[in-house]
Amino acid sequence: MKNNKVFVIPAIILFIVLVVIAFKDELIGKSPTHQMLPQEAVPHQHAEQPQMEIIQENVEISFGEKYQIDDEWGVEIIQFEPHCMLVEPIGNGKINSQSDAEMNPAIKVHFEKNGEFKHYQICYSQMPGMHTVKPEQKYFVEFLGYQGYKKTTDGKYIIEMATIQIGKVQ
């Protein structure tokens, strides 16, 4: 009987630890960040998606510099996150990194029309084609890759250059 207790007590402790790990979010509340999955990227309205056409391929853009798409529209990469997660509430346009690891690289871009900010887009290199289209949106970006990843002394992440495709919403 004494030998059985030697195995039963560690088994119970292991079981409790596994339950706590499995249900930690429910036990301690929601975590402040959330990683968006492709099925969550569906726009809130279930309207038919507009047609999209790639108009510029393999465009190299420096981090923080504006790239002019046409006479009216420009795009600028304003943020890079190597292990990107959306910050709740979802849809607020805020992203951060879970770690320094390059596991889910993403960029946040600002679109401007005639020098005035119109909308942003978050682009994941590992999830091309994931788009939500905003009202009056004319262009979108696909994030293909990047060079020169570094972490700054203030804890932010930057890249020297990103390679993107630019598409037109039709």
C-alpha positions as CSV (number, residue, x, y, z in Angstrom):
1,M,0.0,0.0,0.0
2,K,2.9,2.4,0.8
3,N,4.4,1.8,-2.6
4,N,1.1,2.8,-4.3
5,K,1.1,6.2,-2.5
6,V,4.6,6.9,-3.9
7,F,3.2,6.8,-7.4
8,V,-0.3,8.2,-6.7
9,I,0.8,11.5,-5.1
10,P,3.2,12.5,-8.0
11,A,0.5,11.5,-10.5
12,I,-2.0,13.7,-8.8
13,I,0.4,16.7,-8.7
14,L,1.3,16.1,-12.4
15,F,-2.5,16.0,-13.3
16,I,-3.1,19.3,-11.5
17,V,-0.1,21.0,-13.2
18,L,-1.4,19.8,-16.6
19,V,-4.9,21.1,-15.9
20,V,-3.6,24.5,-14.8
21,I,-1.5,24.8,-18.0
22,A,-4.4,23.8,-20.2
23,F,-6.8,26.2,-18.6
24,K,-4.5,29.0,-17.6
25,D,-6.3,31.7,-19.7
26,E,-9.6,30.8,-18.1
27,L,-8.1,30.7,-14.6
28,I,-6.2,34.0,-14.8
29,G,-8.3,35.9,-17.3
30,K,-7.8,36.8,-20.9
31,S,-4.3,37.6,-22.0
32,P,-3.6,41.1,-23.3
33,T,-2.5,39.9,-26.7
34,H,-3.9,37.6,-29.3
35,Q,-2.4,36.0,-32.3
36,M,-4.7,36.4,-35.3
37,L,-5.5,33.2,-37.2
38,P,-6.4,33.2,-40.8
39,Q,-10.1,32.3,-40.1
40,E,-10.3,35.4,-37.8
41,A,-9.2,37.7,-40.6
42,V,-12.6,37.5,-42.3
43,P,-14.2,41.0,-42.3
44,H,-17.2,41.5,-40.0
45,Q,-19.6,41.9,-42.9
46,H,-19.8,38.8,-44.9
47,A,-20.2,40.7,-48.2
48,E,-18.5,39.5,-51.3
49,Q,-14.8,40.3,-51.4
50,P,-13.7,42.8,-54.1
51,Q,-11.4,41.7,-56.8
52,M,-7.7,42.5,-56.3
53,E,-5.0,42.7,-58.9
54,I,-1.2,42.9,-58.3
55,I,0.1,46.0,-60.1
56,Q,3.7,46.2,-58.8
57,E,5.8,43.2,-58.0
58,N,9.0,43.0,-55.8
59,V,9.1,46.6,-54.8
60,E,11.8,47.4,-52.2
61,I,10.9,50.0,-49.7
62,S,13.1,51.4,-46.9
63,F,11.7,51.3,-43.4
64,G,10.2,54.7,-42.5
65,E,10.4,56.2,-46.0
66,K,7.4,56.9,-48.2
67,Y,6.9,55.2,-51.5
68,Q,4.7,56.9,-54.1
69,I,2.3,54.4,-55.7
70,D,0.7,56.9,-58.1
71,D,0.1,60.7,-58.4
72,E,-2.2,60.6,-55.3
73,W,-1.4,57.6,-53.2
74,G,1.7,56.7,-51.2
75,V,2.6,54.0,-48.7
76,E,5.1,53.9,-45.7
77,I,6.2,51.1,-43.5
78,I,5.9,52.4,-40.0
79,Q,6.3,49.3,-37.8
80,F,8.0,45.8,-38.0
81,E,7.4,43.0,-35.5
82,P,9.3,39.7,-35.8
83,H,6.9,37.6,-33.8
84,C,3.7,39.6,-34.4
85,M,0.6,39.5,-32.3
86,L,-2.5,41.7,-32.5
87,V,-3.2,43.7,-29.3
88,E,-6.7,43.4,-28.0
89,P,-9.2,44.7,-28.7
90,I,-8.8,43.2,-32.2
91,G,-9.3,45.9,-34.9
92,N,-7.6,48.7,-33.0
93,G,-4.6,48.6,-35.4
94,K,-2.0,47.9,-32.7
95,I,0.6,45.1,-33.0
96,N,3.5,44.0,-30.9
97,S,5.9,41.0,-30.7
98,Q,5.6,38.1,-28.4
99,S,9.4,37.6,-28.6
100,D,12.5,38.6,-30.6
101,A,12.3,35.4,-32.6
102,E,11.4,35.7,-36.3
103,M,8.4,33.4,-36.1
104,N,5.6,35.5,-37.5
105,P,7.1,38.6,-39.2
106,A,4.7,41.4,-40.0
107,I,4.8,45.1,-41.0
108,K,2.3,47.8,-40.5
109,V,1.9,50.3,-43.3
110,H,0.2,53.6,-43.6
111,F,-1.5,54.6,-46.8
112,E,-1.7,58.3,-47.6
113,K,-3.7,60.1,-50.3
114,N,-2.3,63.5,-51.3
115,G,-0.1,63.5,-48.2
116,E,-3.0,62.8,-45.8
117,F,-3.3,59.5,-43.8
118,K,-6.2,57.4,-45.0
119,H,-5.8,53.9,-43.5
120,Y,-3.4,51.3,-42.3
121,Q,-2.8,47.7,-43.2
122,I,-1.0,44.9,-41.2
123,C,0.8,42.5,-43.5
124,Y,2.1,39.1,-42.5
125,S,4.9,37.5,-44.5
126,Q,3.6,34.0,-43.8
127,M,-0.1,34.8,-44.6
128,P,-0.2,36.4,-48.0
129,G,-3.6,37.2,-49.3
130,M,-5.1,37.9,-45.9
131,H,-6.8,41.3,-46.4
132,T,-9.7,43.3,-45.0
133,V,-10.7,46.0,-47.3
134,K,-11.6,49.4,-45.8
135,P,-14.1,51.9,-47.4
136,E,-12.5,53.9,-50.2
137,Q,-9.3,51.7,-50.1
138,K,-7.6,51.7,-53.5
139,Y,-4.4,49.7,-52.9
140,F,-3.2,46.9,-50.7
141,V,0.3,45.5,-49.9
142,E,1.6,41.9,-49.8
143,F,4.7,41.5,-47.5
144,L,7.2,39.2,-49.3
145,G,10.4,39.6,-47.2
146,Y,12.8,41.8,-45.4
147,Q,16.5,42.6,-44.8
148,G,18.4,44.1,-41.9
149,Y,16.3,43.2,-38.9
150,K,17.5,44.7,-35.6
151,K,16.2,45.6,-32.2
152,T,16.9,49.2,-31.2
153,T,18.1,50.3,-27.7
154,D,14.6,51.4,-26.8
155,G,13.2,47.9,-27.5
156,K,11.6,48.6,-30.9
157,Y,12.2,46.5,-34.0
158,I,13.3,47.9,-37.3
159,I,14.3,46.6,-40.7
160,E,16.4,48.2,-43.4
161,M,14.3,47.2,-46.3
162,A,11.1,45.3,-47.1
163,T,10.1,43.6,-50.3
164,I,6.4,44.0,-51.1
165,Q,3.9,43.7,-53.9
166,I,1.3,46.4,-54.4
167,G,-2.1,45.5,-55.5
168,K,-5.2,47.4,-56.6
169,V,-8.7,46.9,-55.2
170,Q,-11.1,46.8,-58.1
